[in-house]
Amino acid sequence: MGHIKEPVGVDFVVDSTPLTIEDRKKISEIIAYYKATGRKMPLSKAKKKTLA
């Protein structure tokens, strides 16, 4: 992994967001599927948000 140089006057901030329990379970399912089959788990497409 390379080093990213910050441009003058710009600060890069890395902020991780905590995972929900539902997200943790889904990630665990995906990892278990991959370990059992050696293939990526087929995922459904995310629903698009519509502006009202």
Backbone as a printed PyTorch tensor [residue, N CA C, xyz], in Angstrom:
tensor([[[  0.8480,  -1.1670,   0.0000],
         [  0.0000,   0.0000,   0.0000],
         [  0.8960,   1.2320,   0.0000]],

        [[  0.5640,   2.1850,  -0.8400],
         [  1.3970,   3.3650,  -0.9710],
         [  1.0210,   4.4610,   0.0020]],

        [[  1.8420,   5.4530,   0.0310],
         [  1.6340,   6.6110,   0.8880],
         [  0.9310,   7.6950,   0.0780]],

        [[ -0.1170,   8.2830,   0.6270],
         [ -0.8420,   9.3530,  -0.0530],
         [ -0.3960,  10.6770,   0.5450]],

        [[  0.1120,  11.5570,  -0.3030],
         [  0.5700,  12.8510,   0.1650],
         [ -0.6110,  13.8250,   0.1680]],

        [[ -0.7810,  14.5120,   1.2990],
         [ -1.8660,  15.4820,   1.4050],
         [ -1.5170,  16.7450,   0.6440]],

        [[ -2.4410,  17.2450,  -0.1680],
         [ -2.2120,  18.5320,  -0.8180],
         [ -2.1350,  19.6420,   0.2250]],

        [[ -1.4950,  20.7370,  -0.1200],
         [ -1.3610,  21.8580,   0.8070],
         [ -2.7550,  22.3870,   1.1560]],

        [[ -3.0320,  22.5300,   2.4470],
         [ -4.3060,  23.0760,   2.9050],
         [ -5.4270,  22.0550,   3.0080]],

        [[ -5.1230,  20.7720,   2.7650],
         [ -6.1410,  19.7270,   2.8460],
         [ -5.6850,  18.6860,   3.8590]],

        [[ -6.5860,  18.2930,   4.7710],
         [ -6.2940,  17.2590,   5.7510],
         [ -7.1890,  16.0630,   5.4830]],

        [[ -6.5870,  14.8810,   5.3170],
         [ -7.3520,  13.6570,   5.1690],
         [ -7.6340,  13.1000,   6.5490]],

        [[ -8.9090,  12.7700,   6.8120],
         [ -9.2940,  12.2120,   8.0980],
         [ -9.9720,  10.8730,   7.8330]],

        [[ -9.5030,   9.8360,   8.5060],
         [-10.1050,   8.5100,   8.3820],
         [-10.9310,   8.2770,   9.6350]],

        [[-12.2390,   8.0950,   9.4320],
         [-13.1510,   7.9160,  10.5530],
         [-13.9910,   6.6740,  10.2910]],

        [[-13.8150,   5.6520,  11.0950],
         [-14.5990,   4.4320,  10.8880],
         [-15.9360,   4.5440,  11.6090]],

        [[-16.9470,   3.9550,  10.9930],
         [-18.2770,   3.9590,  11.5830],
         [-18.5130,   2.5990,  12.2300]],

        [[-19.0460,   2.5710,  13.4340],
         [-19.2990,   1.2790,  14.0790],
         [-20.3490,   0.4760,  13.3090]],

        [[-20.1700,  -0.8450,  13.2580],
         [-21.1120,  -1.7140,  12.5640],
         [-22.2850,  -2.0520,  13.4800]],

        [[-23.4590,  -2.1870,  12.8620],
         [-24.6240,  -2.6200,  13.6270],
         [-24.5480,  -4.1340,  13.8020]],

        [[-25.3490,  -4.6740,  14.6880],
         [-25.3810,  -6.1170,  14.9190],
         [-25.8080,  -6.8290,  13.6410]],

        [[-26.7740,  -6.2460,  12.9190],
         [-27.2360,  -6.8320,  11.6570],
         [-26.1080,  -6.8800,  10.6250]],

        [[-25.3110,  -5.8000,  10.5360],
         [-24.1820,  -5.7660,   9.6050],
         [-23.1380,  -6.8230,   9.9650]],

        [[-22.8560,  -6.9790,  11.2450],
         [-21.8790,  -7.9780,  11.6860],
         [-22.3260,  -9.3960,  11.3250]],

        [[-23.6340,  -9.6800,  11.5150],
         [-24.1610, -10.9960,  11.1870],
         [-24.0600, -11.2650,   9.6940]],

        [[-24.3960, -10.2710,   8.8680],
         [-24.3440, -10.4410,   7.4130],
         [-22.9040, -10.6830,   6.9520]],

        [[-21.9610,  -9.9480,   7.5020],
         [-20.5510, -10.1300,   7.1490],
         [-20.0900, -11.5280,   7.5570]],

        [[-20.4990, -11.9920,   8.7290],
         [-20.1390, -13.3340,   9.1840],
         [-20.7070, -14.4060,   8.2610]],

        [[-21.9500, -14.2060,   7.7940],
         [-22.5670, -15.1510,   6.8600],
         [-21.7840, -15.2020,   5.5510]],

        [[-21.3870, -14.0560,   5.0470],
         [-20.6490, -13.9810,   3.7870],
         [-19.3040, -14.6890,   3.9230]],

        [[-18.6080, -14.4480,   5.0230],
         [-17.3040, -15.0880,   5.2430],
         [-17.4660, -16.5980,   5.3690]],

        [[-18.4800, -17.0600,   6.1200],
         [-18.7160, -18.4900,   6.2860],
         [-19.0450, -19.1400,   4.9430]],

        [[-19.8410, -18.4880,   4.1110],
         [-20.1820, -19.0080,   2.7890],
         [-18.9200, -19.1380,   1.9410]],

        [[-18.0820, -18.1310,   1.9640],
         [-16.8460, -18.1540,   1.1740],
         [-15.9180, -19.2810,   1.6280]],

        [[-15.7950, -19.4580,   2.9390],
         [-14.9270, -20.5180,   3.4620],
         [-15.4680, -21.9010,   3.0960]],

        [[-16.7950, -22.0530,   3.0670],
         [-17.3920, -23.3490,   2.7710],
         [-17.3520, -23.6870,   1.2860]],

        [[-17.5290, -22.6740,   0.4220],
         [-17.6490, -22.9500,  -1.0110],
         [-16.4560, -22.4720,  -1.8290]],

        [[-15.7310, -21.4830,  -1.3310],
         [-14.6340, -20.9130,  -2.0960],
         [-15.1010, -19.9130,  -3.1370]],

        [[-16.3930, -19.5680,  -3.1000],
         [-16.9520, -18.6050,  -4.0580],
         [-17.5680, -17.4290,  -3.3180]],

        [[-17.7270, -16.3240,  -4.0450],
         [-18.3870, -15.1580,  -3.4650],
         [-19.8760, -15.4440,  -3.3250]],

        [[-20.4710, -14.9310,  -2.2650],
         [-21.8910, -15.1130,  -2.0290],
         [-22.6730, -14.1890,  -2.9570]],

        [[-23.6980, -14.7080,  -3.6490],
         [-24.5070, -13.8230,  -4.4990],
         [-25.3150, -12.8690,  -3.6170]],

        [[-25.1830, -11.5880,  -3.8800],
         [-25.8810, -10.5790,  -3.0910],
         [-26.9270,  -9.8880,  -3.9450]],

        [[-28.0230,  -9.5100,  -3.3200],
         [-29.0420,  -8.7640,  -4.0480],
         [-28.6100,  -7.3100,  -4.1490]],

        [[-29.0530,  -6.6500,  -5.1920],
         [-28.7140,  -5.2470,  -5.4060],
         [-29.3990,  -4.3950,  -4.3440]],

        [[-28.7340,  -3.3150,  -3.9310],
         [-29.3090,  -2.4040,  -2.9380],
         [-30.4620,  -1.6320,  -3.5800]],

        [[-31.4670,  -1.3650,  -2.7910],
         [-32.6090,  -0.6000,  -3.2880],
         [-32.2070,   0.8490,  -3.4520]],

        [[-32.6600,   1.4380,  -4.5560],
         [-32.3490,   2.8430,  -4.8120],
         [-33.3140,   3.7220,  -4.0340]],

        [[-32.7790,   4.7960,  -3.4940],
         [-33.6090,   5.7500,  -2.7790],
         [-34.2000,   6.7210,  -3.7870]],

        [[-35.4840,   6.9990,  -3.6480],
         [-36.1090,   7.9510,  -4.5560],
         [-36.3600,   9.2480,  -3.8130]],

        [[-36.2150,  10.3240,  -4.5040],
         [-36.4780,  11.6300,  -3.9120],
         [-37.9330,  11.9850,  -4.1300]],

        [[-38.5910,  12.4040,  -3.0790],
         [-40.0060,  12.7490,  -3.1800],
         [-40.1910,  14.2360,  -3.1380]]])
